[in-house]
């Protein structure tokens, strides 16, 4: 070095200092390497973990992307050069025009932070030709020991010209410096979430960006396999999937928290949209409404939805603009929400009623456009949708209007189930509140609270207290104030929903009571009619003796028919009389179970015979007595279970019913079996919820196809309260009601435990 000049030299300790000071956690290090792939215009990256939980020599992490890769000179000039200004000088990626996310060369230092050995392999197009150059460099980080000169430590490499293959970079990290925990893995997923759902877009002067997909291959971690975008869609409250078949029928599937799996087919046919598929996830703002809080938090929801919310359309895998862009309300969702549109589409109003919802208000829970993450997949070979000449969207003809129509209708179907979910959550919270209240109040105070006539006044009092509390909340920091206000509003909404639910039950009970009063008059008239039927039958038989022999059989046959009708009516009146007499008895006592089972079966005898069902077996010992209970309660349990078994058989091809009872641990175990249509285990809890008669949508469809309206009326059309009555009655006596698994030939069995 000339004269009196000195130059810096660099100790290998620098890599350790930079790697550990700049990158302090495993998930941050790996997130930086994933960002480097995004900056390299990759559309897909696979992150693989092998024994990462164990770490050490057996642990490996491999990252593979399909970006533009690096040539040998780029590896030499940029990757091997510390503190390069490459990303400062070139902040925009060359192919898709992405703004680069990595900085300060952290990715390189992260490699040392993660593992003791790195194998870098990269393939890139040689500038000015169509050939590919492959480069491999091996880094043994243990060679970079403190006290050695960084620039004097060699790293072995290979380079070659290849004639086929694709560009991209692979980083193989082995002999992991630390083991990976489940919490760190989940933090990694959240760190790169924004990149994983980066939607395809166009930037002026660049090729169209199809987006960036992160595939996780980490079977040792929960949620460690699959595409991160799909995991995000599964993490929200619910995911709606739809498919339009060759006949234009749209079948829907919803997987949602507390709701489980629901399926439905829209009644309308959508010709011209055959082959279209769609997925739409709903991400509400409340953390407790999410199915997986490990992948997404409230903060990350806000970040993700702000940039990525909306329903996008893909034609043959490519984005169709402007659908799904920020501010684009092509489904008119935000317009409806802004107008507080509450009414359900007329085509879904019957379903809303079946779910126990008010059709005029059910859509008040509709999400905003930004709360939805959706994609509609269309194949040009199958669709009649016409793209505009300027390629900006579709021509708005009838086919396009039908597309909007089917998606709006499908989302509304999802909203109805979200409203049911809110009722379930409200009931859970109400039950919890009741338990807390019972622990604070004595019996006399609780008895005074049984009436709901003052509930509206109580709600008003809560509103006034909440209004006063809001004034006091202004003194709190903004974040705490916002949380407290949300809780106050949620509490008020909960009470209102609970009261509305109580009113619904009350309305049903009033209708039942009114029907009961009318039945007294009806039964009186029927008794008179029964007597007349017998008289008319005798008259016909007398007339038959005086008419020509060839006509006698017709009169006699008609007389027999009248007597059969008389017997059926007589059966029903006796059954009704039994119920009426039981309803008037308010004393709880021990009750023989077998006679009640026999009376109920006898009451359904004519239906059983008419539709070819074998007489139900009653395997109930004479010695079994239940209670102390009200007779009408026991009668109600048996009636609901037997009528459900008959409906299940009529819906399917079943013919057999078994009523079985035994004593166990001081309780009576009552079971009713059938070999009918069966019920998927995922719906076992759903059908015990009030106003949820047929969650699968299959039972009553099959029943109506086989049974006439009169018979269906006798069995009950499915109000959705029968099994709820069974369970609530059993639980009143510290018992239970549930479906249990059965062996062939049986399809379903409800087990009830009562004293």
C-alpha positions in Angstrom: 0.0 0.0 0.0 1.6 3.3 -1.0 2.8 6.0 1.3 1.3 6.3 4.8 -2.1 4.7 3.9 -4.1 2.0 5.8 -7.1 -0.1 4.7 -9.8 -1.9 6.7 -9.8 -5.7 6.9 -12.8 -7.6 7.9 -12.8 -10.3 10.7 -15.1 -13.3 10.1 -16.8 -12.4 13.4 -18.7 -9.8 11.4 -21.0 -12.4 9.9 -21.9 -13.7 13.3 -22.5 -10.2 14.6 -24.7 -9.2 11.7 -26.5 -12.5 11.6 -27.4 -12.6 15.3 -27.8 -8.8 15.9 -30.0 -8.1 12.9 -31.9 -11.5 13.1 -32.8 -12.5 16.6 -35.4 -15.3 16.0 -35.7 -18.3 13.7 -39.0 -17.2 12.1 -37.7 -13.7 11.3 -34.7 -15.2 9.5 -36.8 -17.6 7.4 -39.3 -14.9 6.6 -36.5 -12.8 5.1 -35.4 -15.7 2.8 -39.0 -16.0 1.7 -39.2 -12.3 0.9 -36.1 -12.7 -1.2 -38.0 -15.1 -3.4 -40.8 -12.6 -3.8 -38.3 -10.0 -4.8 -36.9 -12.4 -7.4 -40.3 -12.5 -9.2 -41.1 -16.0 -8.0 -44.8 -17.0 -8.2 -44.3 -20.0 -6.0 -42.1 -21.0 -3.1 -42.0 -24.3 -1.2 -40.7 -24.2 2.4 -39.8 -27.7 3.6 -39.0 -28.8 7.2 -37.3 -32.1 8.2 -36.8 -32.8 11.9 -36.8 -29.1 12.5 -38.3 -29.7 16.0 -35.2 -31.6 16.9 -32.7 -29.3 15.3 -29.0 -30.2 15.2 -27.5 -32.5 12.6 -30.8 -34.2 11.8 -32.6 -30.9 11.2 -33.0 -29.4 7.8 -34.9 -26.6 6.1 -35.1 -26.3 2.3 -36.5 -23.3 0.4 -37.2 -23.6 -3.3 -38.6 -20.9 -5.6 -39.3 -20.4 -9.3 -38.0 -16.8 -9.5 -35.5 -15.5 -12.0 -32.5 -17.0 -10.1 -28.9 -15.7 -10.1 -26.2 -16.2 -12.6 -22.7 -17.0 -11.5 -21.6 -13.4 -11.8 -24.7 -12.2 -9.8 -23.8 -14.7 -7.0 -20.2 -13.5 -7.0 -21.0 -9.8 -7.3 -24.1 -9.5 -5.1 -24.7 -12.6 -2.9 -21.0 -12.8 -1.9 -20.6 -9.1 -1.3 -21.6 -7.7 2.1 -23.7 -4.5 2.3 -24.3 -4.4 -1.5 -26.5 -1.5 -2.7 -28.3 -3.8 -5.3 -31.8 -3.3 -3.9 -31.3 0.3 -3.3 -30.2 0.8 -6.9 -32.9 -1.6 -8.2 -35.9 -1.3 -5.8 -38.4 -2.7 -8.4 -38.3 -6.3 -9.6 -37.6 -6.7 -13.3 -40.4 -9.0 -14.5 -43.5 -8.1 -12.5 -42.6 -4.6 -11.2 -42.8 -5.7 -7.5 -41.5 -3.3 -4.9 -38.8 -5.3 -3.2 -39.4 -6.2 0.5 -36.0 -7.5 1.6 -33.3 -5.1 2.9 -29.8 -4.8 4.2 -28.8 -8.3 2.9 -30.5 -9.8 5.9 -31.4 -12.9 4.0 -27.7 -13.9 3.7 -27.0 -13.3 7.4 -30.2 -15.2 8.2 -28.7 -18.4 6.6 -25.9 -18.3 9.2 -28.5 -17.7 12.0 -30.5 -20.7 11.0 -27.9 -23.5 10.2 -24.2 -24.3 10.3 -24.2 -25.4 6.6 -25.8 -23.9 3.5 -25.9 -25.2 0.0 -27.0 -22.5 -2.5 -28.2 -23.6 -5.9 -29.5 -21.1 -8.5 -30.4 -21.3 -12.2 -30.7 -18.2 -14.3 -31.0 -17.3 -18.0 -27.6 -16.2 -19.4 -28.0 -12.6 -20.5 -28.3 -12.2 -24.3 -29.1 -15.9 -24.8 -31.7 -18.6 -24.2 -29.4 -20.9 -22.3 -29.4 -21.5 -18.5 -26.5 -21.2 -16.1 -26.5 -23.3 -13.0 -24.5 -22.3 -10.0 -23.9 -24.1 -6.7 -22.0 -22.7 -3.7 -21.4 -24.5 -0.4 -21.0 -22.5 2.8 -19.6 -24.2 5.9 -20.2 -21.4 8.5 -17.9 -23.1 11.1 -15.0 -22.2 8.8 -15.7 -18.5 9.4 -14.1 -18.4 12.8 -13.4 -15.2 14.8 -9.8 -14.1 14.3 -9.7 -15.1 10.6 -9.9 -12.7 7.7 -13.3 -12.9 6.0 -12.1 -12.4 2.5 -9.5 -15.1 2.8 -11.9 -18.0 3.6 -12.9 -19.9 0.4 -16.3 -21.3 -0.4 -16.3 -24.1 -3.0 -18.6 -23.7 -6.0 -19.7 -25.4 -9.2 -21.1 -23.9 -12.4 -22.6 -25.4 -15.5 -24.5 -24.6 -18.7 -27.8 -26.4 -18.9 -30.2 -26.6 -21.9 -33.5 -27.4 -20.2 -35.1 -26.8 -16.8 -36.4 -23.6 -15.2 -35.0 -20.7 -13.4 -35.1 -20.4 -9.6 -33.2 -20.7 -6.4 -32.9 -23.4 -3.8 -31.4 -22.9 -0.3 -30.6 -26.1 1.6 -29.9 -25.4 5.3 -28.7 -28.3 7.3 -27.3 -28.9 10.8 -29.8 -26.5 12.3 -28.4 -24.1 14.9 -31.6 -24.2 16.9 -34.7 -26.3 17.1 -38.0 -24.9 15.9 -41.0 -24.7 18.3 -44.6 -24.8 17.3 -45.1 -21.2 18.4 -42.2 -20.1 16.2 -43.6 -21.9 13.2 -47.0 -20.2 13.7 -45.2 -16.8 14.0 -43.6 -17.6 10.7 -46.9 -18.2 9.0 -48.2 -14.9 10.3 -45.0 -13.1 9.3 -45.4 -14.0 5.6 -49.2 -14.0 5.4 -49.4 -10.7 3.5 -47.1 -12.1 0.8 -48.9 -15.4 0.6 -52.2 -13.8 -0.5 -50.6 -11.1 -2.7 -53.2 -11.0 -5.4 -52.3 -10.9 -9.1 -52.1 -7.4 -10.5 -50.9 -5.4 -13.4 -48.2 -2.7 -13.2 -47.6 -0.4 -16.1 -44.5 -1.4 -18.1 -44.3 -4.9 -16.7 -45.7 -8.4 -17.2 -49.0 -9.2 -15.4 -48.2 -10.4 -11.9 -50.1 -13.7 -11.1 -49.4 -13.5 -7.4 -47.2 -15.3 -4.9 -48.0 -18.7 -3.5 -46.3 -20.2 -0.4 -46.5 -24.0 0.0 -45.6 -25.4 3.4 -44.2 -28.9 3.6 -43.8 -29.3 7.4 -45.7 -32.4 8.5 -44.2 -32.3 12.0 -46.1 -29.1 12.8 -49.9 -28.7 13.2 -51.1 -26.9 10.1 -47.7 -27.3 8.5 -48.8 -28.8 5.2 -50.6 -27.1 2.3 -50.8 -23.7 0.6 -50.7 -20.8 3.1 -53.5 -19.0 1.2 -55.8 -21.9 1.7 -54.9 -22.1 5.4 -55.9 -18.5 5.8 -59.2 -19.1 4.1 -59.8 -22.0 6.5 -58.8 -19.8 9.5 -61.7 -17.4 9.3 -65.2 -17.9 10.6 -66.3 -19.9 7.6 -65.5 -20.9 4.0 -68.2 -21.1 1.3 -67.5 -23.4 -1.7 -69.7 -23.5 -4.7 -69.9 -25.4 -8.0 -72.3 -25.1 -11.0 -72.8 -28.4 -12.8 -73.6 -29.2 -16.4 -77.3 -28.6 -15.8 -76.8 -25.2 -14.3 -77.5 -26.4 -10.7 -75.4 -24.6 -8.0 -74.4 -26.7 -5.1 -73.0 -25.0 -2.0 -70.9 -26.2 1.0 -70.2 -24.2 4.1 -67.6 -25.1 6.7 -67.9 -22.7 9.7 -67.3 -22.4 13.4 -70.1 -23.8 15.6 -72.1 -24.6 12.4 -70.0 -27.5 11.1 -70.5 -28.5 7.5 -73.7 -27.4 5.7 -74.7 -28.3 2.2 -77.4 -26.8 0.0 -78.6 -26.6 -3.6 -80.0 -23.4 -5.0 -83.5 -23.9 -6.5 -82.8 -21.8 -9.6 -80.8 -23.1 -12.7 -78.1 -20.9 -14.0 -77.7 -21.7 -17.7 -74.6 -20.3 -19.3 -72.5 -20.5 -16.1 -71.8 -24.3 -16.2 -68.4 -25.3 -14.9 -67.8 -22.3 -12.7 -66.4 -22.9 -9.2 -65.9 -20.4 -6.4 -64.5 -20.2 -2.8 -65.3 -17.3 -0.5 -64.0 -17.0 3.1 -65.4 -14.7 5.7 -63.0 -13.0 8.1 -65.0 -11.2 10.8 -63.3 -8.6 13.1 -63.8 -10.6 16.3 -60.9 -12.9 17.2 -63.3 -15.2 19.1 -65.2 -15.9 15.9 -62.1 -17.3 14.1 -61.5 -21.0 13.7 -57.7 -20.7 13.9 -56.1 -17.9 15.8 -52.7 -19.4 15.5 -52.4 -18.3 11.8 -54.3 -15.0 12.0 -54.8 -12.4 14.7 -57.0 -9.3 14.8 -54.1 -7.1 13.7 -53.1 -9.3 10.8 -56.8 -9.5 9.7 -56.9 -5.8 9.4 -53.7 -5.7 7.4 -54.7 -8.5 5.1 -58.2 -7.3 4.4 -57.2 -3.7 3.8 -55.0 -4.9 0.9 -56.6 -8.1 -0.2 -60.3 -8.1 0.7 -62.8 -8.7 -2.1 -63.9 -11.4 -4.5 -61.6 -11.8 -7.5 -62.3 -13.6 -10.8 -59.9 -15.8 -12.7 -60.3 -16.8 -16.3 -58.2 -19.9 -17.2 -56.0 -19.1 -14.1 -55.5 -15.4 -14.9 -57.0 -12.4 -13.1 -59.9 -10.6 -14.8 -59.8 -6.9 -13.9 -61.2 -4.9 -12.1 -63.1 -7.5 -10.1 -61.7 -7.6 -6.6 -59.6 -4.4 -6.8 -59.8 -2.0 -3.9 -63.1 0.0 -4.1 -64.6 -2.3 -6.8 -68.1 -3.3 -5.6 -69.1 -5.5 -8.5 -71.4 -7.6 -6.3 -73.1 -4.5 -4.9 -72.3 -5.7 -1.4 -71.1 -2.5 0.1 -74.0 -0.6 -1.4 -76.4 -3.0 0.4 -74.6 -2.8 3.7 -74.5 1.1 3.5 -78.3 1.1 3.1 -78.7 -1.3 6.0 -80.5 -3.7 3.7 -81.9 -6.4 6.0 -84.3 -8.4 3.9 -83.3 -11.9 2.7 -83.8 -12.7 -1.0 -87.3 -14.1 -1.5 -85.7 -17.4 -2.8 -84.2 -17.9 0.7 -86.9 -16.5 2.9 -88.4 -20.0 3.6 -85.0 -21.3 4.6 -84.6 -18.3 6.9 -87.8 -19.2 8.6 -86.8 -22.8 8.9 -83.6 -21.6 10.7 -85.7 -19.6 13.1 -84.6 -16.2 11.6 -86.7 -13.1 10.7 -86.3 -12.8 6.9 -86.7 -9.0 7.0 -83.7 -8.6 9.3 -81.4 -11.6 8.6 -79.1 -9.7 6.2 -78.3 -7.0 8.7 -75.3 -9.3 9.6 -74.0 -9.2 6.0 -70.2 -8.7 5.7 -68.7 -5.8 3.9 -66.9 -6.6 0.6 -63.6 -6.1 2.3 -64.3 -8.8 4.9 -64.5 -11.5 2.2 -61.6 -13.2 0.5 -62.9 -14.9 -2.6 -61.9 -16.3 -5.9 -64.2 -17.3 -8.8 -62.6 -19.8 -11.3 -63.9 -19.8 -14.8 -62.8 -21.8 -17.8 -63.1 -20.1 -21.2 -63.9 -23.4 -23.0 -67.1 -23.8 -20.9 -68.3 -20.3 -20.2 -70.7 -18.0 -22.2 -69.3 -14.9 -20.5 -67.9 -12.5 -23.0 -64.7 -10.5 -22.2 -64.8 -6.8 -23.3 -62.6 -5.8 -26.2 -60.3 -3.8 -23.9 -60.0 -6.9 -21.7 -61.4 -4.8 -18.7 -64.0 -7.2 -17.4 -67.0 -8.9 -19.0 -69.8 -7.5 -21.1 -72.8 -6.9 -18.7 -75.4 -9.1 -20.4 -77.8 -11.6 -18.9 -75.1 -14.2 -18.3 -73.0 -11.7 -16.4 -76.1 -10.7 -14.4 -76.7 -14.3 -13.5 -73.1 -14.6 -12.3 -73.6 -11.7 -9.9 -77.0 -13.2 -9.0 -75.7 -16.6 -8.1 -72.8 -15.3 -6.0 -75.0 -12.8 -4.1 -77.5 -15.6 -3.4 -74.7 -17.9 -2.3 -73.2 -15.3 0.1 -76.7 -14.6 1.5 -77.1 -18.4 2.2 -73.8 -18.1 4.2 -75.0 -15.0 6.0 -78.1 -16.9 7.2 -75.9 -19.5 8.9 -73.8 -16.7 10.4 -76.9 -15.4 12.0 -77.6 -18.8 13.4 -74.0 -18.9 14.6 -74.6 -15.6 16.5 -77.7 -17.1 18.1 -75.6 -20.1 19.2 -72.9 -17.9 20.6 -75.4 -15.7 22.3 -77.0 -18.7 24.0 -73.5 -20.0 25.1 -72.7 -16.6 26.6 -76.2 -16.3 28.1 -75.8 -19.8 29.7 -72.4 -18.7 31.1 -73.9 -15.4 32.4 -76.7 -17.4 34.0 -74.3 -19.6 35.9 -72.4 -16.5 37.2 -75.7 -14.9 38.1 -76.9 -18.0 40.0 -73.7 -18.0 42.0 -74.4 -14.4 43.1 -78.2 -14.5 43.8 -80.3 -16.5 46.3 -83.3 -18.6 45.3 -85.9 -16.0 46.2 -84.1 -13.4 44.0 -83.9 -15.9 41.1 -87.6 -16.7 41.3 -88.4 -13.1 40.8 -86.4 -13.0 37.6 -88.3 -15.9 35.8 -90.7 -13.5 34.1 -89.5 -11.7 30.9 -92.3 -9.1 30.9 -89.9 -6.4 32.1 -87.1 -7.5 29.8 -87.5 -4.5 27.3 -87.3 -2.1 30.3 -84.2 -3.9 31.5 -82.6 -3.6 28.1 -83.4 0.2 28.1 -81.8 0.5 31.5 -78.6 -1.2 30.2 -78.6 1.2 27.2 -78.7 4.2 29.6 -76.0 2.8 31.8 -73.9 2.0 28.7 -74.4 5.6 27.4 -73.2 7.0 30.7 -70.3 4.6 30.7 -69.2 5.8 27.3 -68.7 9.3 28.6 -66.4 7.9 31.3 -64.5 5.8 28.7 -63.3 9.0 27.0 -60.6 9.3 29.6 -59.1 5.9 28.6 -56.4 5.4 26.0 -57.8 5.0 22.5 -57.1 1.2 22.2 -58.7 0.5 25.7 -61.6 2.8 24.9 -62.3 1.0 21.6 -62.3 -2.4 23.2 -64.6 -1.3 26.1 -67.1 0.3 23.7 -67.2 -2.9 21.5 -67.9 -5.0 24.7 -70.7 -2.7 25.7 -72.3 -2.8 22.3 -71.8 -6.6 22.2 -73.4 -7.0 25.6 -76.4 -4.9 24.6 -76.8 -6.9 21.3 -76.5 -10.2 23.3 -79.4 -9.2 25.6 -81.5 -8.1 22.6 -80.8 -11.4 20.8 -81.6 -13.4 23.9 -84.9 -11.6 24.3 -85.7 -12.1 20.6 -85.0 -15.8 21.0 -87.2 -16.0 24.1 -90.0 -14.3 22.2 -89.6 -16.8 19.3 -90.0 -19.7 21.8 -92.9 -17.9 23.4 -94.6 -17.5 20.1 -94.2 -21.2 19.3 -95.7 -22.1 22.7 -98.6 -19.7 22.2 -99.4 -21.3 18.9 -99.2 -24.8 20.4 -101.5 -23.6 23.3 -104.0 -22.1 20.8 -103.9 -25.3 18.7 -104.7 -27.3 21.9 -107.8 -25.2 22.6 -109.0 -25.8 19.1 -108.3 -29.5 19.4 -110.8 -29.8 22.3 -113.6 -28.6 20.0 -112.2 -30.7 17.2 -112.1 -33.9 19.3 -115.7 -33.3 20.4 -116.8 -33.1 16.8 -114.8 -36.1 15.8 -116.4 -38.2 18.6 -119.8 -37.5 17.1 -118.4 -38.3 13.7 -117.1 -41.7 14.9 -120.5 -42.6 16.1 -122.1 -41.6 12.8 -119.5 -43.6 10.8 -120.4 -46.8 12.7 -124.2 -46.0 12.1 -123.5 -45.4 8.4 -121.6 -48.7 8.1 -124.5 -50.6 9.7 -126.9 -48.9 7.3 -124.8 -49.8 4.3 -124.7 -53.5 5.4 -128.4 -53.5 5.8 -129.0 -52.0 2.3 -126.6 -54.5 0.9 -128.9 -57.4 1.7 -131.7 -55.9 -0.4 -129.7 -55.1 -3.6 -128.7 -57.4 -6.4 -126.0 -59.9 -5.5 -123.4 -58.4 -7.9 -123.7 -55.0 -6.1 -123.7 -56.3 -2.6 -119.8 -56.5 -2.4 -119.4 -52.9 -3.3 -121.7 -51.8 -0.4 -120.0 -54.2 2.1 -116.5 -53.0 1.0 -117.6 -49.4 1.5 -118.9 -50.3 5.0 -115.6 -51.9 5.9 -113.8 -48.7 4.7 -115.9 -46.6 7.0 -115.1 -48.9 10.0 -111.4 -48.7 9.3 -111.6 -44.9 9.2 -113.6 -45.0 12.5 -110.9 -47.2 14.1 -108.1 -44.8 13.0 -110.0 -41.7 14.3 -110.8 -43.5 17.5 -107.1 -44.3 18.0 -106.1 -40.7 17.5 -108.8 -39.4 19.9 -107.8 -41.8 22.6 -104.1 -40.8 22.1 -105.1 -37.1 22.3 -107.3 -37.8 25.3 -104.3 -39.5 27.1 -102.2 -36.4 26.4 -104.9 -34.1 27.6 -105.5 -36.1 30.8 -101.7 -36.2 31.4 -101.3 -32.4 30.8 -103.7 -31.7 33.7 -101.7 -33.7 36.1 -99.0 -31.6 37.9 -97.8 -34.1 40.4 -94.4 -35.8 39.7 -94.4 -39.5 40.4 -92.9 -42.8 39.4 -94.4 -43.9 36.1 -94.4 -47.4 34.3 -92.6 -46.9 31.0 -93.9 -49.8 28.9 -97.6 -48.8 28.9 -96.7 -45.3 27.6 -94.5 -46.8 24.8 -97.4 -49.1 23.8 -99.9 -46.2 23.7 -97.7 -44.1 21.5 -97.0 -47.0 19.1 -100.7 -47.7 18.9 -101.4 -44.0 18.1 -99.1 -44.3 15.0 -100.4 -47.7 14.0 -102.4 -46.7 10.9 -99.4 -44.8 9.4 -97.1 -47.7 10.1 -99.4 -50.1 8.4 -100.2 -47.9 5.4 -96.5 -47.3 4.6 -95.3 -50.9 5.1 -93.3 -50.3 8.3 -93.1 -53.3 10.6 -94.7 -52.9 14.1 -92.1 -51.4 16.4 -90.5 -53.8 18.8 -90.9 -52.7 22.5 -88.1 -54.2 24.6 -89.0 -52.5 27.9 -89.2 -54.6 31.0 -92.5 -54.3 32.9 -90.6 -53.5 36.1 -89.1 -50.3 34.8 -90.5 -47.1 36.2 -89.2 -43.6 35.5 -89.3 -40.5 37.5 -90.5 -38.9 39.7 -91.6 -37.0 36.5 -94.8 -35.6 35.0 -96.6 -38.2 32.9 -96.9 -35.7 30.0 -93.1 -35.2 30.0 -92.5 -39.0 29.6 -95.2 -39.1 26.9 -93.6 -36.2 25.1 -90.2 -37.9 25.0 -91.6 -41.1 23.5 -93.8 -39.4 21.0 -91.0 -37.2 19.6 -88.5 -40.1 19.4 -91.0 -42.5 17.8 -92.3 -40.0 15.2 -88.7 -39.1 14.3 -87.9 -42.8 13.8 -91.0 -43.2 11.6 -90.0 -40.2 9.5 -86.4 -41.5 9.1 -87.8 -44.8 7.8 -90.2 -43.1 5.4 -87.4 -40.9 4.1 -85.2 -43.9 3.4 -86.0 -47.5 2.8 -86.2 -48.6 6.5 -88.9 -50.8 8.0 -87.8 -51.5 11.6 -88.0 -49.6 14.9 -86.9 -50.8 18.3 -87.7 -49.1 21.6 -85.4 -50.4 24.3 -85.0 -49.6 28.0 -82.8 -50.7 30.8 -81.7 -49.5 34.3 -78.1 -48.4 34.9 -76.4 -46.5 37.7 -79.7 -45.4 39.2 -81.1 -44.1 35.9 -83.2 -45.4 33.1 -81.5 -45.7 29.7 -84.1 -45.3 26.9 -83.0 -46.0 23.3 -85.0 -45.7 20.1 -83.4 -47.3 17.0 -84.4 -47.1 13.3 -82.9 -48.4 10.0 -84.1 -45.5 7.9 -82.2 -42.7 6.1 -79.6 -42.2 8.8 -78.0 -39.0 10.0 -74.3 -38.0 9.4 -72.5 -37.8 12.7 -71.5 -34.1 12.0 -75.2 -33.2 12.3 -75.8 -35.0 15.6 -75.6 -31.9 17.7 -77.2 -29.6 15.2 -80.6 -31.4 15.3 -80.9 -30.8 19.1 -80.8 -27.1 18.5 -84.2 -25.5 18.3 -85.6 -24.6 14.9 -83.0 -26.8 13.1 -85.1 -29.7 11.9 -83.2 -30.9 8.9 -79.6 -29.5 8.7 -78.6 -31.9 6.0 -81.5 -30.9 3.8 -82.1 -34.5 2.9 -84.6 -35.9 5.4 -87.7 -33.9 4.5 -86.9 -33.9 0.8 -87.2 -37.7 0.8 -90.1 -37.7 3.2 -92.2 -35.4 1.1 -91.6 -37.5 -2.0 -93.2 -40.5 -0.4 -95.7 -39.3 2.2 -98.9 -37.3 1.5 -99.6 -34.0 3.3 -102.1 -35.6 5.7 -99.6 -38.2 6.9 -96.9 -35.6 7.1 -99.1 -33.4 9.2 -99.7 -36.4 11.6 -96.0 -36.9 12.0 -95.1 -33.2 12.3 -93.6 -31.2 9.5 -90.4 -30.6 11.4 -90.6 -27.5 13.5 -87.1 -28.2 14.8 -88.1 -28.3 18.5 -88.9 -32.0 19.0 -85.4 -33.2 19.9 -84.8 -30.0 21.8 -87.8 -30.8 23.9 -86.5 -34.3 24.5 -83.0 -33.0 25.6 -84.3 -30.1 27.7 -86.8 -32.4 29.5 -84.0 -35.0 30.2 -81.6 -32.3 31.4 -84.3 -30.9 33.7 -83.9 -34.1 35.7 -80.0 -34.1 35.4 -80.2 -36.6 32.5 -79.1 -36.4 28.9 -80.1 -37.0 25.3 -77.7 -37.8 22.4 -77.2 -39.8 19.3 -75.0 -42.9 19.7 -73.1 -45.1 17.2 -74.9 -48.3 16.1 -74.1 -51.4 14.2 -75.9 -52.7 11.1 -78.8 -53.1 10.4 -79.6 -50.0 12.5 -78.8 -46.5 11.0 -79.6 -44.2 14.0 -80.2 -44.4 17.7 -81.2 -41.7 20.2 -80.3 -42.5 23.8 -82.1 -40.7 26.6 -81.0 -40.9 30.3 -83.8 -40.1 32.7 -84.3 -40.9 36.4 
